[in-house]
Amino acid sequence: NLGQSYGDFDVFLGASGSIPQGGKVGLVGPNGIGKTTLLRILVGLDVSSAGSITLARDTRIGYLRQEAMAAFAGRDNTIYAEMLTVFRGLKELEKELHALQEQMAAGNASEALLAEYGHKHDAFERAGGYAYEVRISQVLDGLGFTRDDWDMPLTHLSGGQKTRALLARLLLEQPDLLVLDEPTNHLDVEAIEWLENTLRTWEGAVLIVSHDRYFLDRVVDRIWEMSRSGMEEYRGNYSAYVVQRQERWERRESEFQTVRDTFLKELDYIKRNIARDSTRDQAVGRMRRLVRQVKAVEQGGVQILLNNKWSEVTSQVRISTERWEVMELEQHIKALQSPVTRPPHINMRLETNLRSGELVLRTSEMTVGYPDAPLFTAAPLTLHRQECAALIGPNGAGKTTFLRTIMEQLAPLAGEVRLGASLRVGYFAQAHDRLNPQNTVLDELLSHKHMDLGPARNHLARYLFRNDDVFKPISA
C-alpha cells in the first residue's frame, strides 16, 4: 500500500505488489505517474509517504538509474579496473593462494600449510575464482565495450557509457533483486539482444521500467501497471498484458453499467412510489438501502458490491448517516464515474501539404567523420519519396554523424550527398539541442510556427501537453 505525496499532490497511492524469487517484473504506466519515484523508494533512496516495504532477509539490491552521470563520482578507475572491484574478495584470496604456493615451492610444505592451501583453494574455486576474468570479458563485450574501451578512465566516459558501465558492474555483482530504470536507453541492437538473453536466464529477481515493449515481451513474466490510484498485476509478458488489460477494461465497464442501470431502475421505482400512502414505507426502505449502496460505490467502486455480501460491505467502508432527498440521490447516481481510465495516447499525424521531388536523397562514395577521425565510407545510397529507411549499427559507429552529414550540417570527407528538389527536412535530434530550455512549451512551438493560440494549444494537446503543461519551461 505504498504512496508518495508532496503536500496536497499525490504522485501515486495504494501501490501493492510482490516479487517472487526469480520473478521478472515489468513496471509500466503513463509518463509522470511515478515509476522512477517508486523504484527509488524500493531501493531505499527515498522514503514513501505511506505504506511499507518488506524484503527477504539478506536481500541484495542492485539499481540502475535512468541516467548514471554521477554513478562513479570520485572514482578514477578504468572500466576494467572498476569491474575488478566486484571481485575484490576473490582477488585477495588469489593473493593468499599465491603466497602459500611460494611457501610450498620454497620447501615449507607442512601438513598445516597444505591443509590451509586446500581449504582456500576449494573456496576460491567454488566462488568462481577461475572464471571471473572470463565473466568480465563476456559482460563488457555483450554491452558493446571494445577491448580498447577497457582502459578508458571512468572520468572520460559519456553519460551513456557510464550507464552501460554501471549496468555491467551490476550484472557482475549478481544481486538478488536487479532494479533497472530504462536499461536499453544507451544500448545498440546487439547489446539489447545480449541483455535480453542474460536476463531471461538470470537466477535472481528483476524489476524493469522500460518503454521498449519488445524488450519487455522477451524478458518479463508479469506486468505491474501503475496509476494514480494504485497498481495492478497482469501475468505474462507485455503482449499478454495488453490483451488482459483490454478484457479487464471491458468487463469492468460492463459491470459498472450494470450496477448504474440497476441503481437508476431502483430510483425510478422509488420516485413513482414514495408519494403513495400504500407504497411509501416500502419505497422509503428501498431508498435507504440504495443510498447506502451508492455511498459504498462512491468510496470503494462497484467491485465492493459485486464481490461481497452487504454485511461485509458495511465493514469495509465507512458509510455516513447523512440523509439524502430523492433528487440528491439521483444526482449522486448520475455522477458515478466509470472505473475504467484508459491512459492518454499521443495523436500524431505525419503529413505535409508539400510534395518533394521523386528523389529524396542520394549519396556517392560518401565518407563521414572528422578530418582527424574518419568513421566509414557508405556504399551508394538512394531514398525515394514515400520510402522509409532505418539506420542501425553499434554505438560509436557514426550514425548521428551520418545523419548530420546528409543534413548538410557536416561536410563529407569524400564523395558527395545530394538532397532532392522541393525538400524540407525535419530533424529530431537525440540530445534535443535544437530546443531553447528557457522557452515554455507553447513559446517553443510558436517560435517555429506562426499559429493562433487556440490552434497551437490544440496541437500541443495531441502530444499530451494540456492545461498548465503548455506554460512549463522546456528545462522542466
C-alpha positions in Angstrom: 0.0 0.0 0.0 2.8 2.4 -0.9 2.0 6.0 -1.6 4.0 9.2 -2.3 2.7 12.7 -1.9 4.2 16.1 -1.9 2.0 18.5 0.0 -1.5 18.2 -1.4 -0.3 16.5 -4.6 -0.5 12.7 -4.7 2.1 11.2 -7.1 0.6 7.7 -6.5 -1.4 5.9 -3.9 -2.1 2.3 -2.9 0.8 0.6 -4.8 1.0 -3.0 -3.7 2.9 -6.0 -5.2 5.1 -8.9 -4.5 8.1 -10.2 -6.5 8.9 -13.9 -6.1 12.3 -15.4 -6.2 13.4 -15.3 -9.8 10.4 -13.2 -10.9 10.8 -10.9 -13.9 8.5 -7.9 -13.5 7.9 -5.0 -16.0 6.7 -1.8 -14.4 4.6 0.3 -16.8 2.4 3.4 -16.7 2.0 6.9 -18.2 4.9 9.3 -18.0 4.9 11.2 -14.8 2.9 8.6 -12.9 5.9 8.0 -10.5 7.6 4.8 -11.8 11.1 6.2 -11.1 9.9 7.5 -7.7 8.6 4.0 -6.8 11.9 2.5 -7.8 13.9 5.0 -5.6 11.6 4.1 -2.7 12.1 0.4 -3.2 15.9 0.7 -3.3 16.0 2.9 -0.2 16.9 6.2 -1.8 13.6 7.9 -1.0 11.1 7.4 1.8 7.4 6.8 1.0 4.6 8.9 2.4 2.5 5.9 3.2 2.8 2.1 3.2 5.7 -0.3 3.9 8.2 -2.5 2.1 9.2 -6.0 3.3 12.4 -7.6 2.0 13.6 -11.2 2.4 16.5 -11.4 4.8 19.9 -10.5 3.4 18.4 -9.4 0.1 21.0 -7.6 -2.0 19.6 -5.0 -4.4 21.3 -3.5 -7.5 19.8 -0.3 -9.0 20.5 1.1 -12.5 19.4 4.7 -12.7 18.0 6.0 -15.9 20.9 8.4 -16.2 24.1 7.5 -14.4 26.3 10.6 -14.8 27.1 10.7 -11.1 27.4 6.9 -10.7 31.2 6.9 -10.5 31.8 10.3 -8.8 35.2 10.5 -7.2 36.4 7.2 -8.8 39.3 7.3 -11.3 39.4 3.6 -12.2 39.5 2.4 -15.8 36.4 0.5 -16.9 38.2 -2.9 -16.4 39.6 -1.9 -13.0 36.1 -0.9 -11.9 34.8 -4.3 -12.9 37.6 -6.0 -10.9 36.3 -4.2 -7.7 33.3 -6.6 -7.8 35.7 -9.4 -7.2 37.9 -7.7 -4.5 37.4 -10.6 -2.1 38.4 -13.2 -4.8 41.5 -11.1 -5.7 42.6 -11.1 -2.0 42.1 -14.8 -1.8 44.0 -15.2 -5.0 47.0 -13.3 -3.5 46.9 -15.5 -0.4 47.0 -18.6 -2.6 50.0 -17.3 -4.5 51.7 -16.6 -1.2 51.1 -20.1 0.0 52.3 -21.5 -3.3 55.6 -19.6 -2.9 56.0 -21.0 0.6 55.4 -24.6 -0.6 57.8 -24.1 -3.5 60.4 -23.0 -1.1 60.2 -26.3 0.7 57.9 -25.3 3.5 55.1 -27.8 2.7 54.0 -28.7 6.2 50.8 -30.6 6.8 49.1 -27.5 8.2 50.2 -25.4 5.2 48.9 -28.0 2.8 45.6 -28.1 4.6 45.3 -24.3 4.6 46.0 -24.2 0.9 43.5 -26.9 0.1 40.8 -25.2 2.1 41.4 -21.8 0.5 41.7 -23.3 -3.0 38.3 -25.0 -2.6 36.7 -21.7 -1.5 38.4 -19.9 -4.4 37.1 -22.4 -6.9 33.6 -22.5 -5.5 33.4 -18.7 -5.7 34.3 -18.7 -9.4 37.9 -17.7 -9.0 39.0 -19.2 -12.3 36.1 -17.7 -14.2 35.7 -14.1 -13.1 38.0 -12.7 -15.8 36.0 -14.5 -18.4 32.8 -13.2 -16.9 34.1 -9.6 -17.0 35.0 -10.1 -20.7 31.6 -11.6 -21.6 29.7 -8.7 -19.9 31.8 -5.9 -21.3 31.7 -7.4 -24.8 28.0 -8.0 -24.5 27.3 -4.4 -23.6 29.3 -3.1 -26.5 32.6 -2.1 -24.9 35.5 -2.8 -27.3 38.9 -4.0 -25.9 40.3 -0.5 -26.4 37.5 0.9 -24.2 38.5 -1.3 -21.3 41.4 1.0 -20.4 39.3 4.2 -20.6 39.1 6.1 -17.3 35.6 6.4 -15.9 36.1 10.2 -15.8 36.4 10.2 -19.6 33.1 8.4 -20.3 30.0 10.0 -21.7 26.7 9.7 -19.8 25.6 6.8 -21.9 28.9 4.9 -21.5 28.7 5.4 -17.7 25.2 4.0 -17.7 26.5 0.9 -19.6 29.5 0.6 -17.3 27.2 0.7 -14.2 24.9 -2.0 -15.8 28.0 -4.1 -16.4 29.1 -3.8 -12.8 25.6 -4.7 -11.5 25.4 -7.8 -13.7 28.8 -8.9 -12.3 27.6 -8.3 -8.7 24.6 -10.6 -9.3 22.3 -9.0 -6.7 19.2 -10.9 -5.5 17.0 -8.1 -6.9 18.0 -6.2 -10.0 16.1 -2.9 -10.4 16.6 -1.4 -13.9 15.3 2.0 -15.0 15.2 2.2 -18.8 18.2 -0.2 -19.2 18.1 -0.2 -23.1 18.4 3.6 -23.4 22.1 3.6 -24.4 22.3 0.1 -25.9 22.5 -0.7 -29.6 20.5 -3.6 -31.1 23.2 -6.2 -30.5 23.7 -5.2 -26.8 19.9 -5.2 -26.3 19.7 -8.8 -27.6 22.6 -9.8 -25.4 20.9 -8.2 -22.3 17.6 -10.0 -23.2 19.3 -13.3 -23.2 21.2 -12.6 -20.0 18.1 -11.5 -18.1 16.0 -14.4 -19.3 18.4 -16.8 -17.6 19.0 -14.6 -14.6 18.6 -16.5 -11.4 17.6 -13.5 -9.3 14.5 -11.3 -9.4 14.3 -8.4 -11.8 12.1 -5.2 -11.8 12.3 -3.3 -15.1 11.0 0.1 -16.2 11.1 0.3 -20.0 9.3 1.9 -22.9 10.6 -0.9 -25.2 7.6 -3.3 -25.4 9.6 -5.8 -27.4 12.3 -5.9 -24.7 9.6 -6.5 -22.1 8.0 -9.2 -24.3 11.2 -11.2 -24.3 12.2 -10.7 -20.7 9.4 -10.4 -18.2 6.8 -12.9 -16.9 4.4 -10.3 -15.3 3.5 -6.7 -15.6 2.8 -4.1 -12.9 0.6 -1.3 -14.2 0.8 1.9 -12.2 -2.0 4.5 -11.9 -2.7 7.4 -9.6 -5.0 5.1 -7.5 -2.8 2.0 -7.2 -1.1 -0.8 -9.1 -2.5 -3.9 -10.8 -0.7 -7.1 -11.8 -1.0 -9.0 -15.0 0.6 -12.4 -15.6 2.6 -12.9 -18.7 4.7 -10.6 -20.9 3.8 -7.2 -22.4 1.7 -8.5 -25.2 -0.3 -10.7 -22.8 -0.8 -7.7 -20.6 -2.3 -5.6 -23.5 -4.9 -8.4 -24.2 -5.7 -8.9 -20.5 -6.0 -5.2 -19.8 -8.5 -4.7 -22.6 -10.5 -7.7 -21.4 -10.4 -6.2 -17.8 -11.5 -2.8 -19.0 -14.4 -4.2 -20.9 -15.5 -6.4 -18.0 -15.3 -3.5 -15.5 -17.1 -1.1 -17.9 -19.9 -3.7 -18.3 -20.1 -4.3 -14.5 -20.3 -0.5 -13.9 -23.0 0.0 -16.4 -25.0 -2.9 -14.9 -24.8 -1.5 -11.4 -25.6 2.0 -12.6 -28.6 0.8 -14.6 -29.8 -1.2 -11.5 -29.5 2.0 -9.4 -31.5 4.0 -11.9 -34.2 1.3 -12.1 -34.4 1.2 -8.4 -34.5 5.0 -8.3 -37.4 5.0 -10.8 -39.4 2.7 -8.5 -38.7 5.0 -5.5 -39.8 8.2 -7.4 -43.0 6.5 -8.5 -44.0 5.1 -5.2 -42.7 7.3 -2.4 -45.6 9.7 -2.6 -48.3 6.9 -2.4 -49.6 6.0 1.1 -49.8 2.4 0.2 -46.3 2.0 -1.0 -44.5 4.8 0.9 -43.0 2.6 3.6 -41.6 0.1 1.1 -40.2 2.9 -1.1 -38.5 4.6 1.9 -36.9 1.3 2.9 -35.6 0.7 -0.6 -34.3 4.3 -0.7 -32.3 3.9 2.5 -30.7 0.7 1.1 -30.0 2.4 -2.3 -28.4 5.4 -0.5 -26.1 3.1 1.4 -25.2 1.2 -1.8 -24.4 4.4 -3.7 -22.3 5.7 -0.9 -20.4 2.4 -0.8 -19.7 2.6 -4.6 -18.5 6.2 -4.3 -15.9 5.0 -1.7 -15.0 1.6 -2.9 -16.1 1.2 -6.5 -18.7 -1.2 -8.0 -16.5 -4.2 -7.1 -17.3 -3.8 -3.4 -21.0 -4.6 -4.2 -20.2 -7.4 -6.7 -17.7 -9.3 -4.6 -19.2 -9.1 -1.1 -22.3 -9.6 0.9 -23.9 -6.5 2.2 -22.9 -7.2 5.8 -19.2 -7.4 4.6 -19.6 -4.1 2.6 -20.5 -2.1 5.7 -17.4 -3.4 7.5 -15.1 -2.3 4.6 -16.4 1.2 4.0 -17.5 3.9 6.4 -20.9 5.0 5.3 -22.1 8.3 6.6 -25.5 8.7 8.1 -26.3 11.8 6.2 -29.8 11.7 4.7 -30.4 12.4 1.1 -33.5 13.5 -0.7 -34.6 11.8 -3.8 -33.2 14.5 -6.1 -29.9 14.4 -4.3 -29.7 10.6 -4.6 -30.4 10.9 -8.4 -27.5 13.5 -8.7 -25.1 11.1 -7.0 -26.1 8.2 -9.2 -25.6 10.2 -12.4 -22.3 11.5 -11.1 -20.8 8.0 -10.6 -17.6 7.6 -12.7 -16.6 4.5 -14.7 -13.7 2.8 -13.0 -12.0 2.4 -16.4 -9.5 5.1 -17.1 -7.6 4.4 -20.3 -4.2 6.2 -20.5 -4.0 9.0 -23.0 -2.3 8.4 -26.3 -0.3 10.8 -28.5 -2.4 11.6 -31.5 0.3 12.2 -34.1 -0.2 12.5 -37.8 2.9 12.7 -40.1 1.6 14.6 -43.1 2.5 17.5 -45.3 0.8 19.8 -47.8 4.1 19.9 -49.8 5.3 17.4 -52.4 9.0 16.8 -52.8 10.7 15.6 -55.9 10.7 11.8 -56.6 14.4 11.7 -55.5 14.8 12.5 -51.8 18.4 11.5 -51.1 21.4 10.2 -53.0 24.9 9.6 -51.8 28.0 8.7 -53.8 31.1 7.1 -52.1 30.4 9.4 -49.1 33.0 9.2 -46.3 31.7 10.6 -43.0 33.6 11.6 -39.9 36.0 14.3 -38.9 39.3 15.3 -40.6 41.4 13.6 -37.8 38.9 10.7 -37.3 37.1 9.4 -40.4 34.5 6.9 -39.5 33.3 5.0 -42.6 32.6 5.2 -46.3 29.0 4.5 -47.2 28.0 2.5 -50.2 26.0 4.5 -52.7 22.5 5.1 -51.2 19.3 6.3 -52.7 16.0 7.2 -51.0 12.8 7.9 -53.0 9.7 9.8 -52.0 7.5 7.8 -49.5 10.2 5.3 -48.8 11.2 4.7 -45.2 14.7 3.6 -44.2 16.2 2.5 -40.8 19.8 3.2 -39.9 21.3 0.7 -37.4 24.8 0.0 -36.1 26.8 -0.3 -32.9 27.3 2.6 -30.5 30.1 4.9 -31.7 29.9 3.7 -35.3 28.8 7.2 -36.5 25.1 7.0 -37.0 24.4 10.5 -35.7 27.4 11.8 -37.7 26.0 10.2 -40.8 22.6 12.0 -40.2 24.3 15.3 -39.7 26.3 14.8 -42.9 23.2 14.1 -45.1 21.5 17.1 -43.3 24.5 19.1 -44.6 25.4 20.2 -41.1 28.8 18.5 -41.6 30.6 18.2 -44.9 31.5 14.7 -46.2 35.3 14.0 -46.1 35.0 12.5 -49.6 32.3 11.8 -52.1 29.0 13.7 -52.1 25.5 13.9 -50.8 22.6 15.2 -52.8 19.2 16.2 -51.4 16.1 16.2 -53.7 14.2 19.2 -55.0 11.5 21.0 -53.0 12.6 19.1 -49.9 12.0 20.3 -46.4 13.8 18.2 -43.7 12.6 17.8 -40.1 15.3 16.6 -37.8 14.6 15.1 -34.3 18.0 15.3 -32.6 18.9 12.8 -30.0 20.0 15.4 -27.5 17.2 17.8 -28.2 19.8 20.5 -28.7 17.6 22.5 -31.0 15.2 23.3 -28.2 15.5 26.5 -26.1 15.4 25.3 -22.5 14.2 28.8 -21.3 11.1 28.7 -23.5 7.8 27.4 -22.4 6.4 24.5 -24.4 3.9 26.9 -26.0 6.6 29.6 -26.8 8.8 26.9 -28.4 6.1 25.9 -30.8 5.2 29.5 -31.6 8.8 30.4 -32.2 8.9 27.9 -35.1 5.4 28.0 -36.4 3.1 31.0 -36.7 -0.3 29.9 -35.2 -3.1 31.5 -33.2 -3.1 30.4 -29.5 -6.2 28.2 -29.8 -4.9 26.0 -32.7 -1.4 26.0 -31.0 -2.8 24.6 -27.8 -5.0 22.1 -29.6 -1.9 20.9 -31.5 0.1 20.6 -28.2 -2.8 18.7 -26.6 -2.4 16.0 -29.3 1.0 15.4 -27.8 -0.4 15.3 -24.2 0.7 18.9 -23.3 -2.5 20.1 -21.7 -3.7 22.8 -19.4 -0.8 24.3 -17.4 1.7 21.9 -19.0 2.0 24.3 -22.0 3.4 27.0 -19.7 6.1 24.9 -18.2 9.7 25.7 -19.3 11.4 23.2 -21.6 14.1 22.8 -18.9 11.4 21.4 -16.5 
